Amino acid sequence: MFSFTKDIGMDLGTASVLIYIKDKGIVLNEPSLAKFQPRLHPDGVQIVNASLISEGLLDGKPFQGGSAQNQTLQLGSGRMIPGFEDGILGHKGGEEFEINVTFPVRYHVKDLAGKPVVFKIKLIDVCVRQLPALNSDFAKKVGKVDTMEAFREQVRKQLHDGKHASALNRSKDQVLTQLASAAEGELPSVLVESTYQQEMQNIQQQLQMQRMSLDRYLSQIHQTRENFTANVHAAAEKNTRARMALLQVAQNEGLVPTDEEITKNLQERADRTKKTLEEVKANANIPAMQRSEAIRRAADWVIEHSTIEEK
């Protein structure tokens, strides 16, 4: 924590701006309000982001997952192995240096566990965050209210509502997970594989939006491709089992949409796109639409008939 005044503090170990106001318990998550400024001579814990190129060497040879290009590291996040972030403190943009660290004994990659390694670093630049002044202008810009007191009350309510909604969503996920666990029978491998491929495609698209390759992402989270894909496949199997269970619920409870309901949905789509019903039908996967709507209705039905206690 880097203190600016006795009333305001800033957590430098996160990607977002976290503003703590004394005795108010306010946390603001709004990255766009913080300005990043390059610093040639960063001053200890005031560093927030360091952009760097790194190459890890084990016994003088590069090891898998040890190299990264144009990596952005948030110092204080604790994301890297012990000693790595400390080795960057005190350096300035443009410097090249080495960091000597040792992987934890219980590191998940057995070939690296407990091993001393050297990281060759080229530090591209370092940035610090600037907090905006907490005044009426800030309140108007962020909360669309006139005073900081009104803004504090707004944030309190948002935090309460957010935690309440998150708790309910977690409870709903647990209910559906229990439903999937209770479902028996062998899953069609083609469905599991299709779900897995779709999940991997979604992950790739999200990484592309961040201009990051899967290999670079895996190097940052220190996970092998084999472990990562195995986890995705396990999640795909779980998701497929849940969908199959919900389809069974939909059939048992008469929740599968009728042909008339599907036609009505397609007609509404045709009206929105200014096309004929026949044109929309020609491009629609009607069985998939029926399954998706049946699963959605079944999920709502299961939640409605479950007991979720708030504590």
Buried (B, 14 or more C-beta within 10 A) or exposed (E): EBEEEEEBBBBBBBEBBBBBBEEBEBBBBEEEBBEBEBBEEBEEEBBBBBBBBBBBBBEEEEBBBBBBEEBBBBBBEEBBBEEBBEBBBEBEBEBEEEBEBBBEEEBEBEEBEEBEBBBBBBBBBBBBBEBBEBEBEBBBEBBEBEEBEBBBBBBEEBBEEEEEEEEEEEBBEEBBEBBBEEBEEEBEEEBBBEBBEEBBEEBEEEBEEEEBEBBBBBBBEBBBEEEBBEEBBEEBBBBBBBBBBBBBBBEEBEBBBEEEEBBEBBBEBBEEEEBEEEEBBEEBEEEEBBBEBBBBBBBEBBBEEBEEEEE
